[in-house]
Amino acid sequence: MYLKTIGEKLIFIIGLITVPLIVAGICLGVGRFSLSLFDGIKILYSIIKKGKDSVAANEYSVLINMRLPRIILAMICGGGLAVAGVGLQAVFSNPLVSPDTLGVASGASFGAALSLLFRANMITVQFSALCFGLLACFLTYILADIRGAKKTIMLILSGLVISSLFQAMVSLVKYVADTEEILPSITYWLMGSLYTSNYKSIILGTPSILIAVSILLLIRWKMNVLSLTEDEAKSLGMNIRYMRMTVIICSAMITSSVVSMCGQIGWVGLLIPHICRMLFGSDTSKVIPTSISIGATFLLLVDTLSRSVVVTEIPVSILTAVIGAPLFLSLLRRAGKSL
C-alpha cells in the first residue's frame, strides 16, 4: 500500500486513530447492562460537563468504574504487544518471533506469581512482574554475549533457556501455594485477564508502555536497516547494535508491563504484525503505526467478547488463542499460495 499524496496520508492517519475510538465507544455499551453508542457518548458527555451526579449511580459505576478502565487497558496493551512483536521480528529477521521469545513474559509471570504467593496487593504484583521481566531480558542478553557467536541466534536460544527456567520457577510457586486460596488466583491471573483493571494499575503500568512505544515510533524509519548486515548498516551510517539493543529493551518494557497488569496474553504480538505486513507491506514506518491501531482494536474486541459471551468471564488468553490460531494458519496458507 503506497500513499502518494498528503491527503491520502492524512486520511490514513485519521483512520488509524478513529477506528479504535469508534470500536471503544461501541464496546463501552456492550455487556449485561447494554447501551447504544449514542447513549454511551451522551452519558460520558454529561459526566464530563455536569459531574457524576448528573447520571444514575448504576450507569456511572458500570461505565466509568468497570468498563472504561478495561477499554483503556485493552487498547494500550493490544497496541503495545503488537508493536513489540513488530520490533522483535525486525531484530531477528524472523516473522515467527513473538514478545515471549526473550523470556520476558515468563520472568514477569514469575514475579507476579511470587507476589501473589505472599498475598501482596496488585500494585506490588505489578512492580514485581515488571522487575522480573526486565531481569529476564538482562539475563538473556548476558547469556547470549558469547564472543564469535551470531548474536541473533544466541539471543533466541538464550531466551528459550531463560523462559524455561522461569516457567519452572512459576511451577514451583504453584506447587507450594495454598490450594484453597492462593493457587486459584495465581492460575487464573496467569491465564491472562483484564478483570482486575483499575485506574491505579493503569497509572502505574502504562507509562513504561507509552514511553517504549513512543521510542519505537520515533525510530520506525531506521528499523528497516535491522535486516541488513553490520557492514551494510555501517555504510548507511547506522549503528545496528545500538538499534537492536534499543528495540529489544523497548519490547521487553512493553511485554513485562503488559504481563504485570493482565497476565500472559498470547498471539497478539505474533498475529497482528503479520496482518499489517500483508495489508501495508514490510516497511516498518507503516507497519508500526498500523500495528498500534489494529492491535488495540483486536484486543479490545476480544476482551469485550470475553466479558459478554457467557455469565462467567473467559480469560482473554484463551480467546486470543482460539481466534488467533485459525486466523494465523489462514494467513500462512494465503502467503504460501502467493509464493
C-alpha positions in Angstrom: 0.0 0.0 0.0 1.6 3.2 -1.1 0.4 6.7 0.0 1.4 9.3 -2.6 -0.4 12.5 -1.7 -0.6 14.4 1.6 -4.4 13.9 1.5 -4.1 10.1 1.3 -1.6 10.2 4.2 -3.9 12.4 6.3 -6.9 10.1 5.7 -4.8 7.1 6.6 -3.7 8.7 9.9 -7.2 9.8 10.8 -8.5 6.2 10.0 -5.8 4.7 12.3 -7.0 7.0 15.2 -10.7 6.9 14.7 -11.3 3.2 14.1 -10.1 2.1 17.6 -12.1 5.0 19.2 -15.3 4.1 17.4 -14.9 0.5 18.4 -14.2 1.6 22.0 -17.4 3.6 22.0 -19.4 0.6 20.8 -17.7 -1.7 23.4 -18.5 0.7 26.1 -22.2 -0.1 25.7 -21.7 -3.9 25.3 -22.5 -6.1 28.3 -25.3 -7.3 30.5 -26.0 -3.5 31.1 -26.2 -2.6 27.4 -26.3 0.8 25.8 -26.2 2.2 22.3 -23.1 4.1 21.0 -25.1 7.4 21.2 -26.4 6.7 24.7 -22.9 5.9 26.0 -21.4 9.1 24.5 -24.3 11.1 25.9 -23.7 9.7 29.4 -19.9 10.4 29.2 -20.6 13.9 28.0 -23.0 14.5 30.8 -20.4 13.2 33.4 -17.7 15.4 32.0 -19.8 18.5 31.8 -22.1 18.3 34.8 -20.3 15.7 37.1 -21.2 12.2 38.1 -24.3 13.3 40.0 -26.0 14.1 36.6 -26.4 10.4 35.8 -27.7 7.3 37.6 -25.4 5.7 40.1 -25.5 2.3 38.3 -24.7 3.9 35.0 -21.7 5.7 36.5 -20.4 2.6 38.2 -20.7 0.3 35.2 -19.4 2.7 32.6 -16.7 4.7 34.5 -15.5 2.3 37.2 -15.8 -1.0 35.4 -15.8 -0.8 31.6 -13.8 2.4 30.8 -10.6 1.2 32.6 -10.8 -2.2 30.8 -11.2 -0.5 27.5 -8.3 1.8 28.1 -6.1 -1.0 29.3 -7.1 -3.3 26.4 -6.2 -0.6 23.8 -2.9 0.2 25.4 -1.9 -3.5 25.9 -3.1 -4.6 22.5 -1.2 -1.8 20.7 1.9 -2.3 22.8 2.1 -6.1 22.3 1.6 -5.6 18.5 4.4 -3.0 18.4 6.7 -5.3 20.5 6.1 -8.1 18.0 7.0 -5.9 15.1 10.2 -4.8 16.7 11.4 -8.2 17.7 10.5 -9.7 14.3 12.6 -6.9 12.7 15.5 -7.6 15.1 15.6 -11.3 14.5 14.5 -11.1 10.8 12.1 -13.8 11.7 8.3 -13.4 11.3 7.6 -16.2 13.8 9.3 -14.3 16.7 6.9 -13.0 19.4 7.2 -10.9 22.6 7.7 -14.2 24.5 10.9 -15.0 22.7 13.3 -13.3 25.1 11.8 -14.9 28.2 10.4 -11.6 29.4 6.8 -12.9 29.7 7.9 -15.9 31.8 10.1 -13.7 34.0 7.2 -11.3 34.6 4.9 -14.2 35.3 7.2 -15.5 37.9 7.4 -12.1 39.6 3.7 -11.8 39.7 3.2 -15.4 40.9 5.7 -14.8 43.7 3.9 -11.7 44.9 0.6 -13.4 44.8 2.1 -16.3 46.8 2.8 -13.8 49.6 -0.7 -12.2 49.3 0.7 -8.9 48.1 -1.6 -6.2 46.7 -2.0 -5.6 42.9 0.4 -2.7 42.9 3.2 -4.9 44.4 2.3 -7.6 41.9 2.7 -5.2 39.0 6.0 -3.9 40.3 7.4 -7.4 40.9 6.3 -8.6 37.5 7.9 -5.6 35.8 11.2 -6.0 37.7 11.5 -9.8 37.0 10.5 -9.3 33.3 13.4 -6.8 32.8 15.7 -9.1 34.8 14.8 -12.0 32.4 15.7 -9.8 29.4 19.0 -8.8 31.1 19.9 -12.4 31.8 19.0 -13.4 28.2 21.3 -10.7 26.8 24.2 -11.7 29.2 23.9 -15.3 28.3 23.9 -14.5 24.6 27.0 -12.4 24.8 29.4 -15.0 23.6 32.3 -13.8 21.5 32.4 -15.2 18.0 28.7 -16.4 18.1 26.0 -14.9 15.9 24.1 -12.6 18.2 20.5 -13.0 16.9 20.7 -16.8 17.1 22.2 -16.8 20.5 19.6 -14.3 21.8 16.8 -16.7 20.6 18.5 -19.7 22.2 19.2 -17.8 25.4 15.6 -16.6 25.5 14.4 -20.2 25.3 16.6 -21.2 28.2 15.6 -18.3 30.4 12.0 -18.8 29.6 12.2 -22.5 30.5 13.9 -21.5 33.8 11.3 -19.0 34.8 8.4 -21.3 33.8 9.9 -24.0 36.1 10.1 -21.4 38.9 6.4 -20.5 38.2 5.5 -24.2 38.5 7.4 -24.3 41.8 5.5 -21.3 43.2 2.2 -23.0 42.1 3.3 -26.3 43.8 4.0 -24.7 47.2 0.9 -22.3 47.0 -2.1 -22.9 49.2 -4.6 -24.9 47.0 -7.7 -23.3 48.6 -6.9 -19.6 48.3 -3.6 -18.7 46.6 -3.3 -21.3 43.8 -6.6 -20.5 42.0 -5.8 -16.8 42.0 -2.3 -17.4 40.6 -3.6 -19.8 37.9 -6.4 -17.5 36.8 -4.1 -14.5 36.7 -1.5 -16.2 34.6 -4.2 -17.2 32.1 -4.5 -13.5 31.2 -7.4 -11.3 32.0 -8.3 -7.7 32.3 -10.8 -8.1 35.1 -8.5 -6.5 37.7 -8.1 -3.4 35.7 -8.5 -0.1 37.5 -7.2 3.4 37.2 -4.4 2.9 39.8 -2.9 -0.1 37.9 -3.2 1.8 34.6 -1.3 4.8 36.0 1.4 2.5 37.4 1.8 0.2 34.4 1.1 2.2 31.2 3.9 4.9 31.4 6.6 2.4 30.5 4.5 1.0 27.6 3.8 4.5 26.3 7.5 5.5 26.5 8.7 2.4 24.8 6.0 2.6 22.0 6.9 6.3 21.5 10.6 5.4 21.1 9.8 2.7 18.5 7.5 5.1 16.7 10.3 7.7 16.5 12.9 5.2 15.1 10.5 3.3 12.9 12.1 4.5 9.7 15.5 3.4 10.9 14.3 -0.1 11.9 14.3 -1.2 8.2 18.1 -1.5 8.4 17.8 -4.3 11.0 17.5 -6.8 8.2 20.9 -5.7 6.8 24.3 -7.0 7.9 26.5 -4.8 10.2 28.8 -3.8 7.3 25.8 -2.7 5.2 24.3 -0.8 8.1 27.6 1.0 8.8 27.8 2.1 5.1 24.4 3.8 5.7 25.8 5.5 8.9 23.7 3.3 11.3 24.9 1.6 14.5 23.0 -1.6 14.1 24.0 -3.0 17.5 22.7 0.1 19.3 19.5 -0.1 17.2 18.9 -3.7 18.1 19.5 -3.1 21.8 17.1 -0.2 21.8 14.3 -2.3 20.1 14.9 -5.2 22.4 14.8 -3.1 25.6 11.6 -1.3 24.4 9.9 -4.6 23.6 10.9 -6.0 26.9 9.5 -3.0 28.8 6.2 -3.3 26.9 5.9 -7.1 27.4 6.7 -7.0 31.1 4.4 -4.1 31.8 1.5 -5.9 30.0 2.1 -9.1 31.9 2.3 -7.1 35.1 -1.2 -5.7 34.6 -3.1 -8.5 33.0 -1.1 -11.7 32.9 0.1 -13.5 29.8 -1.8 -12.7 26.6 -0.5 -14.6 23.6 -0.9 -14.3 19.8 -1.3 -10.5 19.7 2.4 -9.8 19.1 2.6 -12.6 16.6 -0.7 -12.3 14.6 -1.1 -8.5 14.3 2.3 -7.8 12.7 1.5 -10.5 10.0 -1.8 -8.9 9.2 -0.2 -5.4 9.0 2.5 -6.6 6.7 0.0 -8.4 4.4 -2.1 -5.2 4.2 0.6 -2.5 4.1 3.9 -4.1 3.1 7.1 -4.7 5.1 8.1 -1.1 5.6 8.2 -0.6 9.4 7.4 3.1 9.1 3.9 1.9 8.1 3.7 -1.4 10.0 4.3 0.1 13.4 1.5 2.7 13.4 -1.0 0.3 11.8 0.0 -2.4 14.4 -0.9 0.0 17.2 -4.3 0.7 15.7 -5.2 -2.9 14.7 -3.6 -4.4 17.9 -5.6 -2.1 20.1 -8.8 -2.8 18.2 -8.2 -6.6 18.2 -7.6 -6.9 22.0 -10.5 -4.6 22.7 -12.9 -6.7 20.7 -11.5 -9.9 22.3 -11.9 -8.5 25.9 -15.4 -7.4 25.2 -16.2 -10.8 23.9 -14.6 -12.4 27.0 -16.8 -10.5 29.4 -20.0 -10.7 27.4 -20.3 -14.1 25.8 -21.1 -16.0 29.0 -22.0 -15.1 32.6 -18.6 -16.1 33.9 -15.7 -14.3 32.3 -13.5 -16.2 29.9 -9.7 -15.5 30.2 -8.5 -13.3 27.4 -5.6 -15.6 26.5 -8.0 -18.5 25.8 -9.9 -16.4 23.3 -6.8 -14.9 21.6 -5.5 -18.5 21.1 -8.9 -19.7 19.8 -9.2 -16.8 17.4 -5.6 -16.3 16.6 -4.5 -19.9 15.7 -7.0 -20.5 12.9 -6.6 -16.9 11.6 -2.8 -17.3 11.6 -3.0 -20.6 9.8 -5.2 -18.9 7.2 -2.7 -16.1 6.7 0.1 -18.7 6.3 -1.8 -20.6 3.7 -2.6 -17.4 1.8 1.1 -16.3 2.0 2.2 -19.8 0.8 -0.1 -19.6 -2.3 1.4 -16.3 -3.3 4.9 -17.6 -3.3 
